[in-house]
């Protein structure tokens, strides 16, 4: 199917938006009227620019408050429309979006509205323009797509059809299955937008909080499936009103938008395949008695051939962390080594050709890159998480899917004898390596660490249970992009997210996991971009290691000469009065800086190291009773403690 995007979804001038859409790989655009009015280009010049970029102009929108008016107002509206039709001829676009009226002086008369919409279609016909009528979720009289279809059907003009917008339908909770009852040729246009579930006025929700498919809570796979089952064959088009997108780099936004459509097409195709198999399995061929010339079989119903959809390589689910790489400059590498050693890690081997050390602690693996700049990452010069190694069954398949989803592949310098690892760049520049333990394919990363090390590090007895999760700070305008990337490239699912009160402002946090299991990633972003949370170079990052006895690890850390992050006494006084923890347990927690959270029967015990270099810290966690969270209730106290530590 052809893919289109509304210019209102992108930032910049109309010319910049067209170039961004073309560069991302879109086939066409919807021209939002305000973008054209604000452009210095004449409509004919816009058409020529779009054609030179390989773009079609698929829709002109919006035309507002047309129907349900008196005769004098109708004549004025028709004159206004004719001027737009002439403009559309210059633009080279033949479909105009007409929104259901919100005018206070309009009337709710269906017969009148249908007759006036027919007049509009008749007026548009000589210009070669068709009218796509859309039910706004806040329309004064028409706010349901089924009502809009009734008016279009009653008007009975071939140049009048409906525009279906997923936000207007799903935000009101309308059942989209009735879309299948609309003839496909009468669905003139499809607009797609996702959105998080938010208890607010639907108009404000629509204008500020839409997002791309896969970034919100709507079931767009089922919605799109209904539209295609009706026989729609036009473009899949994104119309997303979002304050962040309209202030972000349009090239990145357009690429993220196309990635979301590719996944939506793939998921819709897979859902359609399942529906077809289920329908074929339920169908029973009925044999009848011979009728003179042998047995015959009742013919099956003939269905129209389905519209071809983009198919992606099947997801290769990440199973856990193979390693996390930390890059540390000369001034901080000693502190990182000391922190790892205090948690029981040992420096076991070195890379055969690069200045990278392998540190092992139980089942956890950390690569410490002391001097080699990481590929593709914007490095601030502070110690930072720069690469994630994820364990997958098929690294080649994971790489093929990532590249189809526009994840930039990372070139690597390697000796021919070294493992041929596959890696892509995440939106914030973090390298993501697909690690398969297959020596025959030269993809086992561990085979590159052949140089024995001195073994410096912690003592035995504090074994860790692997990497529990990684916290990555994101620029605010990349937050949803990162969520989409990790969801569809690594097969992780996002939680509902939380907003945390930090000393320097609100921090938005969303955890990604595979059904609550690893590899877990916590994405964080500052809502205002203030203080230490200003951007990806200044926002804190951390690596959390799992264990079976958080107090044993904390005690070993102290025996090694290191202290945990200092948590105020007020925290433990509050903990004692709001939980049933024993006083001795609370006192023990105070001694080792251990924090606590409980959800149902699940418990979470965790402590932090101090900041290692202005932005990186480590965490140790113990989960019991099926606890699947991240101790977010304690995050404001952790951030306050880090702020106090920085002041000291």
N, C-alpha and C positions, 0 to 999 in steps of 0.2 A: 504494500500500500504506500501511497505517497504520504509524506510527512510535512506538516506545516506548523508555523508558530506565529502567534499574534505579536505584532511589534510592541504592544503594551507590556509584554513579558520581559523586555530587555531594556537596558539603560542606554543613554546616549541619544544622538540625533538619529533621524530616520535613516540617513545614509550609513551611519555606524551600525545600526541594527540590521540593515539588509546585508552588510558585509559579514557581520558576525553569524547570521543565519546561514549564509552561503558557505562560509568557512567551516562551520560545524557539519554541514552535509544535508541541510534541509532542502526539500524540493520546492517549497513555496512559503508564502507569508500571508497573514491577514493584515491589512492596513488599518490601524486604529486612526480614526479621523483626526484626533488632536496631533498625532505625529505628522500627518500630511499638512495640516494647517500651519504647524510650526516649522515646516521645512522650507528652505530657500529654493528647492527644486520645483519646477512646474510639474503637474501630473504626468505629462508626456515624458519628461526627463526621468521621473521616478520609474516609469515603465521601462525606459531604455536601460537604466541602471540595473533594475531587477533582471532584465533579460540578459544583460552582459554578465551577470553573476550566476546565471543558470537558475533563476528563481521565477516561479509563476506567482501572480497575485491572485489568491484564491477567494478572498472575501474582503468587502469594504464594510466597516462597521464603526459605530452603531447609528441607526436611525431611530430616534426616540419619539414617544408620545404621539403616535399617529392616529390610532383608532379610538372609537367611542366619543366622537366630538360632533358638534353641530355642523351644518352645511357650510357656513362661512369659514369656520376653522378648517374643515376638510379641504376646501379649495386652496387655502393658504398652505396647508400641509402638502398637497399635491404639487403646488408650484415649487415648494422647497425640495420635494423629492425629485422633480424633473431636473433641477439644477445638479443634484447629486448624480443622477443617471448619466447626464452629459459628461460630468467629471469622470465617472467610472469608465466610460467609453475611452477617454484619453488614457486612463490608467491601464486599460486592458483587463478589467475584472468584470465578471458577469453575475456575481451573487452579492446581494446586499442584505445585511442582518438588520431586521426590524425587531426591536424589543417591545414586549407588552407594555402598555402605557402605565405610568405612575402618576399622571397628571391629576391634580385634585379636582379639576373641572370636567374630567371625563365621566362617562356613564357606563354602567355595567349592563349593557344590552348586547347579548350575543348575536342576535340577528343583524343589528346595526354594525357591530364590529366586523362580522364576516363580510357584509356587503361592502364596507369601506376597504377592507383588505383586498377584496376582489378588484375594486377600482384602482388600488395601488398597483396590483399585478398587471392590470390592463394598461395602465400608464407606462409601466416599465417595459412592456413587451416590445414596442418599436425600437427601444434602445438595445435590445438583446439582453436585458437584465432580468434575473429571477429574484424573487423575494423569499428569504428564509426567516420565518416568524418564530420568535423565541419567547418562552414564558419565563420572565424574570422571577426569581424566588420571592421578591418583594413587590411584584406587580400589583397594581391597585385592584384589578378585576381578574386578571389571568396570571396565576402563579404556579400552575401545574401543567406539565407538558401534555397531559392527556386532554386538558381543556384547550390548549393551543391547537392540538391536532383536530379537535372537533370543529373549531372555527375554520381551520384550513380546509377541512373536508366539506364543510357547508359552503364555503366560498367557491369551491369547485372551479379552480383555474389552474391550468398546467404550469403556469409560471409562479405559483405560490406553493411553498412547502414549509417544512419545519426545520429549525435548527435545534439540535439537542445539545445541551450543555450539562456535563456531569455535575458541576457544582450546584446549579439551580435545581437539579433533580434530587441529588443525594443529600444536600444540606437540609432539605425539607423532609427527608425521610420518605419520599415517594417511592413506590415499588417500580423499579425500572423494567420489570419483565413484560409489561404491556407495550414496550417499545416494539416487540416482535409483531404486534398487530398492525403496525404502521407499514404500508408498502415502502420498500426500500427506495423506490424512485421518488417518493415524496419526502424523504429525508434529504434535504439539500445540503446540510452541513453538520459536522460533529465537532464540538469543542470539549477538550478534556482538561480537567484540573483536579488535583487532589487537595486535601486540607486536613489539618489536625482537628479533632473534635474539640470545640470551644463553646462554652455557654455564653454566647453574646448575640447581639442583634445581627441578623443574617446579612444585612447590607454592609456593616462594618467588617464582619467576618470575610465577606467576599472581596472587599476592596483592599484588604491589607494582609490576609493570611492564607491565600491560596498557595499551593506549591505544586511541584511536578509529580507525576504518577510515581508511587512508591515512597514518597516522602511524607504522606499523611495517613489518614485512617480509612479512606473510602475504598470500597471493593471495586476498583476500576476494571479489573479483569472480567468480572461478571457483567458489569455495565457495558463494556465494549463488546463482549460476546453477544449481548442482546441486540445491539445496534447492527452488528455484522450479520446476525441471523435473520434480521429483517430484510437484508439485501442491500444495505448501504455499501457503496463502492467509492465514495469520495475520500478526501484526505483525512488522516488523523491529525487534528490540529490542537495545539496547546494554547489556551488562553488563561494566563496566570497573572493575577494582580498580587504583587508581593513587594512590600517596601524594601526588603533587602535586595531582591533581584534587580529592582529598578535603580539601585545605587551601586551595583557590582559591575565588574568587568563583563561586558556583554559577550565576549568570546568564550569565557569560562561558563557563563550562564547558558549560552546556546549549546555548548558541548554537553553540559549536564542535562539539558532538556532533551537532546537527541538520545542520550544514553537511557533516559527514563522511558522514552517511546519505544526504543529497541527492546527493552525488557518487557514492557507492557504487551507489545506484539507477540513476543515469544511466549509469555505466560498465557495470553489469550489463545494462541494456537494450541498450546498443550492442553488447556481446558477444553477447547473444542474437540481435540482428539479423544479426550476422555468421554466427552458427551456422545461422540459418534460411536465409540466402542460400546458404551452402555446402551445406546439406542439399538445398535445392531445386535447386541446380546439379547435384548428384550423382544426383538422381532421374531416371529415364528412363521415360517413359510407353510401355508396350508395346502396340502395335496387334496385333489378331488378325484372322483371316480373317473375311469376312462370315458372319453367322449368320442368314440368312433375311431379316432386315429391316435390313440395312446393317452398316457397320463399327461396332464398339464399342471403347471404350477401358477398360482395367482401371482401376477407381477408385483414387484415392490413399487412403492411410491417413488417417483423420481424427484430428487431434490436438486436445486440449482447448485452448480459447482461453487464451493466456498471461495471467498476472496483470499488470494495468496498473502500470507503474513511472513514477516522476517522471522527466521528461526536462528537461535543462538546455540552454540555448543551447550550441552547439558551442564548444569552447575556441578562443580567439583567441590564438595563441602570441605572446608577446613576443619581438621580434627583437633587441633591444639597448636601450641607454640613449639616449634623446633628450637628457636632461640630468640632473644632480643639483643639488638646491638646498641651499645651506648658509645657515642663519640665524646671524647674528653680532651680538651687542649692541655698543653703542658702544665699550665698553672693549676689545673684541677684534677689531673689524672691520679695523682697520689691520693686525694681524698676519696675518689670513687673506689680505688682499689681497697683502701682501708675500710670503707663502708661494706663492700662485698665480703671482705675477709671477716668482719665482725659478725656477719650473718651466717658464717660457715662455708662460704665459697672458697674454692681453691683454684689457683692458677695452674692449670694442668698442661696445656699445650699452646703453641704459637702457630700462626698460619705460615705455610711454607714460603710465601712470597710477599706478604703484606704485613704491615705493623699492627696486627690484630691478635689479641690474646683470647683464649678460651678459658672462661671461669665456670666451674661446675659446683653446684650446691645441691646435693640430692638429685632430684629429677629436673632441676632448673639449669638452663644454660644461658650464659651471658657472654656476648662477644664485646670485648673492650677495644675500641679503635682509638689508639692514642694520638696518631698524627695524620692519618689518611683522611682527607675530606670525603664525606659521604657523597655519593652520586645523586644528583637531582634534588638535594635538600638545601633549603635556605638556612645555613648554619649561622647562629649568632655569635659563635665563639665560646659559648658556655657549654657545659656538659649537657647532653641531650640524648633522648631516644631517637635514633636515626634510621633504624631498620627493624622490621619484624620478619622473622622466619616462621611461616605457617606450614604445618604438616598436612600434606594432601596425598591422596592415593595416586593421582596422575598429574604431574606438574605440567606436562605439555598441554593437556586438556584445559587445565586452569589458566594457562597462559593464553591459549586461543580465545577463551571466553573473555578474559580481561581485555585483550586487544580489540575484540569486537565491540566492547563496551567503552572504547576510546580511552582506556588507561594507557598512558605513554610507557612503552617499554624502556628499560634502563640498560644502556650499554655497559659492559663490564670488561675490565682488563683482566685477563687470565692467562696462565700458562696452559698449553695444550694438555698437560697431564692433570690439570685441576678440574674440579667438578663443574659441569656445564649448567649452572643455576639459571633459572628464569626469574626475572624480577620486573615489577612495574612501579610507577610512582603513584602514591596516594595523593589526594588533592592538596594536602599540606606539604608534599614533597617527601614524606617518609617512604623509604624503600620497602616494598613488600616482596619477599622472596617466597616462591613456591618450592617447598622442600619435599622431595620423595626419596625414601631410603631404598634406592635401586642402584647398587654399584655397577650393574651391567650397563646402565644408561649414563653413567658418570654424573649422577645427580645427587649423590650423598654428600652433603656439605661437610660432614665430619671428616671425610677422607682428606680434606685440604689442611687439616691441623695435624701436622706430622712432626713438628719440632718439640721435643720434650722441654717442659718448663721447669723452673726451680721448685714448683709446688708450694710457693708462699700462699698463705691464706689462713682460713679458720681451722678450728679443730673438728674432729669427728664428733658425732653425737648430736648435731644440730641440723640433721638432714631436712631439706625442704621438699615439699611435695609438688614441685614444678612451679611454673609461672601461672598465677591465678588470673591476673588481668593487667592490662596496660592502660594508663590514663594519658590521653593525648590532647593537648590544648589546640584549638582551631581558631583561626580568624573568624569573627562572627559571620561574615558574608560567605564563608565556605562551609559552615556547619552542616546545612542540609545536604550539600554536595558530598561531604565526607560520609554522612550517614548512608546516602544512596550508594556510594562506592563500596563501602564495606558490606552493605546488605547484598548487593548483587554480584560483586566480584568474589567475596569470601563466603557467601551464603549465610550471613549473620542476620538475626532479626533484632530490631530495636525495641527497647521498652518504651513506656509512655513518657519518660523523661521527667526531670525535676528542675526547679529553679532554686538556687542556693544563695543565701545572703552572705556575701563575702565582705570583709572590711572595706573594700574599694568598690563595691557595687554588686549587682546581681550576676550570678554565674549560671548559665544554662548547661545542663548535663544530660546526656543520653547514653545509656549503656547498650552495647551490641553484643549478642552472644548467639550460640547455636543451641537453642532450646534450654537456655540457662547454663550450658556447659561452655567449655573453651573452644576456640580462643576468645576470651572476653576482651572487649575494648570499651573504655569509657571515654566518650568525646565531651569536651568541655569548651565553653566559649563565654566571653564576657558580653553582657547585653549592652554595655556602654563603652567598653574598651578603655577602661581607666586603670591607673596604677600598674601593678606588676602583671595584670591580666590584659595588657593592651593589645597584643597580637601574638602570632605564633612564635615569634622570637622571644617574647617576654613571658608568655603564659607557662605556668608550672606543668611539668610532666612527671609521671612516676611509673615505676614497675612494682607490682604487688606479687609476692611469693606466698604460696600456700604452705601450711604446715599442720601437724597434728597436735602440737602443744606450743601455743604462742608464748607461754611463760618460760618454757625451756629455751626457746630461741632468744627471748629478751634477756634472760639471765646470762646466756652464753655471750650475747653481744656486750653486756656490761663487763663480764669477766675479760673480754678482749680489749677493754679500755674505751669503749664507745658508749655514748648515752643516747637514749631515744629522744624524740621531740618532746619538749616539756609541755605537759598539759596542765592548765590551771587547777588548783584545788577546788574551785567552785564547780567544776565539771563533776568531780567525784561526790561532792556534797549533794548535788542535784541527783546524781545516779543513785545514791543511797536511799533517797526519799521516793523515787519514782519506780524502783524495781524491787524485787524480792531477793536480790543478791545478798549473800552473807557479808557482814561487816569485814571479816578477814579477807574475803575475796576482793572487796572494794579497795581495801588498804593495799593489797598485793597489786592491784591494777594501778593504783596511784604511784606505787614505787617504780613500776616499769613503764609508765605512760601508756597503758593499754586502754583502749576504748571499747565500747560494747553497744551492740544493737540486737534487737529481737523482733522477729516477725512470725507470729504463730508459734510453732514449736521450734522454729529455727533460730539459732544463735550465731552471732558474728563477733569475734574477738580480733582486734587488730591494733598495731602500733606502727609508728612512722620513724624513720631516721630524720635528723635535721636536713635542711636544704644542703645539697652537696656543692652547688655552684650557682646559686641564685635562682635556679629554676628546676633542678632535678632533685627528686627525693625517692626513697625506697619505702616499701610498706611490707609488712608481714601479716597474714590473715589466717584465721582458723574458722572454718565453717562447720557447724554441727546441726543436726536435725533438719537437713534439707534447706538451709538458708540459701537463697539465691540472689540476694541484693548485694550492695556495695558499702553499706554503712553510711549512706548519704545523710542520715540524720546527724552524723558527727562531723560532716564536712565543714560546716561553718566554724566549729570549734578548732578544727585542724588548721583552717585558713587563718583564723585569728592568732593561733599559736605561732604559725609561721611568720605572720606579720610582726608579732612581738619579738620573735627571735631575730628577725632582720633589724629591728630597731636597736636591739641590744648589741 
